[in-house]
Amino acid sequence: MTAASASLLPLVSVVVPIRNEEAFIARTLDSIVAQDYPLDRLEVLVADGMSDDRTRQIVTAYTERHPHIRMIDNPERVTPFALNAAIAAARGEIIARIDGHCQVASDFIAQNVALLQEHPEAWIVGGPIVHLGGGLRGEAAAIAMSHPLGVGMASHRFPNFEGYVDTVAFPTVRRWVFERVGNFDTSLVRTEDDEFSYRVMQAGGRMFVSPRVRYVYHVRGRLNQLFRQYYQYSFWRIPVLRKHKNPTTVRQMVPLVFFLSLAVLVIVGVWLRQPLITLALPIVYAATLLAFGLSLLARMEWRVALLVPVAIVTMHLAYAAGMGYGMLAALFRVRAWERDGSMSALSR
């Protein structure tokens, strides 16, 4: 690429919201530094939530070596504030989000810019999320988070999907979109990205993903972390539902409806003394998950294959529990999100 052609490329601002990411942030920043996009058309703004591990020292070392990287303080310690602060400080006409648990391909920025040029109708572009897990449980969780049995028809989570979606995990956004629909909702600790995507869709915007945009997201390796993550996702969908008077996607209601239906059938079956009614749905659910796990045996280690159904059940139960508790909190404990939010923000 000649200097003249490079000067015609748009200035891209990469925003990186983080807190306590000492285990991953160096890998994330290394992948950003390795971009083949011209450095004079790229800036990186790392918005740190006042980390109390070694994250800030690590980021500071990168800012000293790479002038196009800056660190911004986020005293509120939650992601929407980090994103909004970075966007306010950004100079680019394109904003690309990369989180601290991600590693992106060397052409990540270039491919996103190309997609925006190829799809002028798209307000937001990105790539389908590719999950990567370490250890047996991490590998199982990564598979569960990328399969319809685990996440429904969330096509942006299918690694080879190309097309229009209802949200993008780590989006690249035209700057004027924020002027059109507003910034991220700072009342949300989780799901701020889905809520933003919903406003984009309501405003007539479209979002396009392509596997040409390559990156990996490092999933949490323990089942209790996976449960907490999905519990928080669904719990924080309740204030979004209250705000818009509508679920942002239908699939988010499925786990709760499923387990409520299962409970109703169990009660009816016991009441009518009909074990078939009581056991039919649990048996079908368990058999489906077991069959899926067995189908994986030929492709991976047997312990990972058999842990995948466990990871899926963990995600389903967590999602249903978070939404169920959130609905009760909306009825009886108006300030539940303020209390629970401050707790969950510290572990984000």
N, C-alpha and C positions, 0 to 999 in steps of 0.2 A: 504494500500500500504506500503510495507516494504521500509526501507531506501535504500536497494540495488536496488530495482526496480525503486524507484524514481530517483536515480542517473543516470539511463539509459535514462530518459526522456530528450528531447531536451530543451535547454535554450530558453525561449520565451521572446522577448522584446515587450512590449505593448507600442505603441506610441499614444499619445493623443494630437492632435492639438486643441488649444482653443484660444479664445479671448473674454473677457467680458462675462463669463459664471457663474457669481456668483449665479444665480438662479438654476443652474443644476449641477454644477461640483461636489458638495458634494455627490449627488446621484450617479453620474458616478463613482467617486473614491470609494465610499462605495461598489458598486457592483464589482469593480475590486479587492478590498482588500478581499472580501468574496470568492474569487476563491478557489476551492478545489484542484487546481494545486499546487505542492510543491513550497513554497516560495523561496527556494534556487535555483529553476529552472525558476524563474520569475523575471523580472525587468520591471518597469513602468517609462516611460519618458514622462513627461507632457511638451509640447512645447507651451509656452504662448506668444501670440503676444502683449506683453507689455500692458496688460489689465489696464484700468483706473477705474475699479470698485473694488470690494473686492475679485476678483478671485485669485489674487496672494497671498493674506493673507490666504485664505482658503487652497490653494494648499500647501503653506509653512507649515501650521499646519499639513497636512498629511505627508509631508516629514520628519517632526520632530518625528512623531509617528511611521512611517513605513520606515525603511532604504532602502527598495527595490524600493521606489518611489523617483524620482529626477525631478526637474524642470529645463527646458532649456529655455533660452531667445530666442525669435524670433523677433528681431527688425524690420524685414520687414513687419510683421503684417498680412501676408497672408498665407493660408494653405500650398501650396507647399513648401515654405521655412521651415515651421514648420516641415513638414513630413521629408524633406531631412536632416534637422539638427538632428532630433531625430534618424533617421536611421543611420547617421554617428556616433552618440554617442552610438548606441546600440551594445551590445555584443552577442545577441542571433542569433542562426541559423534560427530562425523563427521570423518574424515580424508580429504582429497583430495590426491592427488599430482600435481604439475605439474613437469616437468623444464625445464632451462634452455634447451633447444632448441625449446621450444613457445611458441605464441601461442594463447590461448584466446578464445572468443567472450565477449561481455559477459554472457551468461546462462549461462555454463558451470557455475557453482556452483548457480544456481537450478534449472537443468535436472537436474543430478545429484541434488539434494535431492528434486525432484519425482519422479524415477524411483524413488528409495528409498521414497517414500511410496506410489507406485503399485504397486510390486513388493515387498511385505513379505517374500516368500520369498527375495529376492536379498540376499546378504550384501555383494556388491560390484556397483557399476554404473559405467558410463562410456560413452564414445563410440568408434566405430570410428576407427582412426587415419587421418588424412589427411596424406599425405606431400607436402612442397613442396621442390622443388630449384631451385637457382640455377645458371644456365649450362646448356650442352648436356648435360654429363655428369650434373649434378645433376637435371635434368628426367628424363633417362633412368632414373637410379637410383630416383627417386620413383615412376615408372610400374612399374618392375620390382618394387618393394617392396609394390605394391598389387595385384598380379595373381597368380592361381593358378599360372601358369607359374613365377613367381619364388618364391612363398612357400607353395605348396601350398594346402590348404584351411584356411588360418589366417583364419577369417572375421572376426576382430577387426581385420584389416588391409584389409578391403573397405569403402570409404568409405560405402556406402549400406546396409550390413547392419544389421538389427535382430533381436535374439534372444539366446539363451543361448550363451555361449562358454566356452572352457577357460582363458582368461586375458584380462586387460584391460591395455592398454598403460599408461594413466595413470588408475589406478582411484580411485574414491571409495568408502571403506570404512566400515562401521559400526564404531565404536570397540571394541565388545565382541568383534569378530572376532579382534583381536590377543590378547585374553585367552583366547580359545578355542583358537587354533592356534599362538600364539607370534608373535614379531616376525620380521624378515627375517634370514636366515642370514648372519652376518658372515664366514663362511669363503669366501663367494663374491664374486668381483669382478664377474662378469657373471651373468645369468640369475637373479638373486635374486628378481625379480618372478614369473617362471614357476614357480620352486620354491615360492614362497609360495602362488601360485594352485593348485598341485598339492595342497598341504596343505589348502587350503580345500575343494577338490573331495573329497579323501579324508575330510574331516570331515562331508561331506554338504551343503556350501554350494553356492550357485548364483551365477552371475555373468551380468549382463544388460547389453547395450550397445544404444544407440539413436543414430541420426544426429542426433537432437535435441541431443545433447551435441557441440558443434562446437569443433574445435581443429585446428591444423596443427602438424606436426613437421618441422623443417628438416633435411633429410638432408645427409649429407656429399657434397661435390661432386666428389671425385676417386676414381678407381677403386681406387687403393691404399688409401684410407681405407675404402671400401666393403668391400674384401677383408678388411682388418684387423678391421672391425666384425663381419662374419659369421664370420670365423675364431674370434674371441674368443667369440662367442655359442656356437658348437658345442663349442669346447674346454672351456668352463666347464659344459657339460652333463654331462660325464663325472663330476665329483664329485657332481652331483645324482643321476645314475644309480646311482652307488655307494651313495649315502646311502639311496635309496628302493628299490634293487634292481629298478628298473623305469623305462623312459623316461617322462617326463611326458606326452609325446604321441608317437604313432606317426610322424607326419610328419617329426619331427626325424631319423629314421633313413634317410629316403629318399635324400638326396644321396649318402651314403656307400655305401649298398647299390647305387645306380645305377652309380657309377663303379667299384666293385668288380666288378659284373656286366659292365661294359664291358671291364674289363681281362681278366677270365676269358674272355670271348668272343673277344677279340683273340688271346690265347694259344692257345685251342683252334683258332681259324681258321688261325693260322700253323702250328700243329702238324699239322693235317689238310690243310693247303694248300687251304683253302676260303675264298677272299676274301670271299664273300658273308657267311659267319659273322663274319669279322673286321670288315667294314664296315657291316653292316646296322644295328646300333644307333647308331653315330655318325652315319650318314646320316639316320636317322629323327629323331634329336635335333637335328641341325643344320637339317634341313628344317623341323621344327616351329618352331624359333626364328626362322628366316628368314621363314617364312610369317606369323608373328605380327608381326615387324617391318614387313613389307610391308603388312600390314593396317592399320597405324597411319599410313601415308603420307597418307591422305586427311584425317586429323584434326590433324596437327602437322607441324612442319618436318622435312624428310627426314633431316637429320643426327641429330635426336633419335630419330626412329623407328628408324633403323638402329643407334643406340647402345643401344637397349633390350635386344636380344638379347645384346650384349656385357656389359651390366650383369647380366643374368640368369645368364650363364655364370660371371661373376665371383663372384656370390653362391653358386652351386652348388658351384664349385670350392673356395671358401673354407670353406664349411660342411663339405664332405666332408674337406678337409685338416685342419681343426681337430678334428673328431671322430676321424679316423684317428690323428692325432698324440696326441690325448688318450687313446685306448685303449692305444696303445703306452706312453705315459707311465704309465698306471695299472699296466701290467705290469712296467715296468723302472725307472721314475723316480718314486718315491712323492712326492717333494717338488716335482715339476714345477710344480704350481699355485702354490706359495708363491713360487717364483722368477719365473715368467711373470706371476703375478698382480701382483707389485709393479711390474713393468715396465708392464703394461697399465693399471694404476690411474692412473699419472701422465698418461696421455693421455685419460682418460675425459672 
